[in-house]
Amino acid sequence: MANKLDPMDLKQILTLHLDGYSNRKIGSVLGISRNTVNTYMQLFAGQRLLIQGASGF
């Protein structure tokens, strides 16, 4: 089973994205792969969380 990110990591992904960081830079800052960031960004976009911003947590 794959490791899952905790809610704080998810909030950090959203916060860094809203601050203008690229997915590659977010992965580097958080120590996760760019593909992991891409996957979560797609999930956020599918759930419209990016429109609400990080305040949804």
C-alpha positions in Angstrom: 0.0 0.0 0.0 1.3 3.4 -0.9 2.1 6.0 1.8 -0.5 8.7 2.1 0.1 12.3 3.0 -1.3 13.7 6.2 -3.7 16.7 6.2 -0.9 19.1 7.1 1.1 18.1 4.0 -2.0 18.5 1.8 -2.5 22.0 3.3 1.2 22.8 2.5 0.7 21.7 -1.1 -2.2 24.0 -1.5 -0.5 26.9 0.3 2.6 26.6 -1.8 0.6 26.3 -5.0 -1.4 29.5 -4.1 1.9 31.2 -3.4 2.9 30.5 -7.0 5.3 27.6 -6.5 5.6 25.1 -9.4 4.7 21.5 -8.7 8.4 20.6 -9.1 9.4 23.2 -6.5 6.6 22.1 -4.1 7.9 18.5 -4.3 11.4 19.7 -3.6 10.4 21.8 -0.6 8.2 19.0 0.9 10.6 16.1 0.0 8.0 14.3 -2.1 8.0 13.5 -5.8 6.7 15.9 -8.4 4.3 13.1 -9.6 2.8 12.9 -6.1 2.3 16.7 -6.2 0.7 16.4 -9.7 -1.6 13.6 -8.5 -2.8 15.6 -5.5 -3.2 18.8 -7.6 -5.4 16.9 -10.0 -7.5 15.6 -7.1 -7.8 19.1 -5.6 -8.9 20.5 -9.0 -11.4 17.7 -9.4 -12.9 18.6 -6.0 -12.7 22.3 -6.7 -10.6 22.8 -3.5 -8.2 25.2 -5.3 -11.1 27.7 -5.8 -11.7 27.7 -2.1 -8.0 27.9 -1.3 -6.3 26.5 1.7 -9.1 27.8 4.0 -11.0 24.6 3.3 -8.9 22.7 5.9 
